Amino acid sequence: MTTDRHHRLQVIIAFALVYVFWGSTYLAIGIADDEHLPPYVLCAMRFLIAGPLMLAACAALGRSIRITWTEAVRLATIGCLLLVGGNGGLAWAEQWVPTGLAALIVAITPIWFMVLETFVFRGDRLSRRGLIGLALGIAGIAILFWPKFADRNTLGTMQLVASFTLLLSSMSWAIGSVLSHKWHMKVDPFAATGWEMSFAAIGNVLVVLATGQQHRIVLTSRALMAVLYLVVFGS
C-alpha cells in the first residue's frame, strides 16, 4: 500500500512538473520571438547546448551513451520529428499566433497520437469508449476554435497559416512519439534524450542555413534568458 502511494505521488509530481515547466516553454518561445530571435536559431541554440550537456551528464554519472548505427538513425529520426518538425514549427508559428492559442492548438497532439497508433501503425484497437472520447476531443477543439475562425477580423492570413503549421507540427510530434514507443532500443533513456536533442540541433542548424536565418540573429538579454530557460526547464 505504501508503494502504491509513493508511486501515485511520483505521478502527481511528474504531471505538476510537466504542467508548470513544459507549459511555460510556450511563453519563453514567445519572448524569444518578440525579441526577433529567428525561430530555428532559437531551437538550434537550445538543443546545441542541452543535447551535449545531457550526454556529458550521463557519462559523468556512469550511464552508457554508446549507440549503434541503427540506433543513431532511429534517434535522429525521432529527434527531428519531435524537435525540428514539432518544436521548430511551434517556434515559427508563435511569431503570429499568441502563446495561449498556440498551446490550445497543440493540445490536439494526444488526438493525433491515438489516430496514428490505432489506424496507421495498427497498435492497440480503440474501444468504443475511446472512440467516443476521441470524437468529443475533436468536437471540443472545434468549438473552442470556431469563434476565432468564423470572425475573419480575428485571424489574418499569416495567423491562419501559422495555426495550420501548428497542426502539422503537433502531428510531427505525435509521429515521433509513436515511433519512440514502437522502436525498442537498448539505450539509456536519458542518453537517448541527449542524442535526440543533439541530432535535432543539427537538423535545426540545417534549416537555419537553408533559410538564411543566421543573417537575422538578434541577441538581446531577454532572448538569451529565454534560451537558457528553455535549456534548463524545457530540455
Order of alpha helices (4+ residues) and beta strands (2+ residues): alpha-alpha-alpha-alpha-alpha-alpha-alpha-alpha-alpha-alpha-alpha
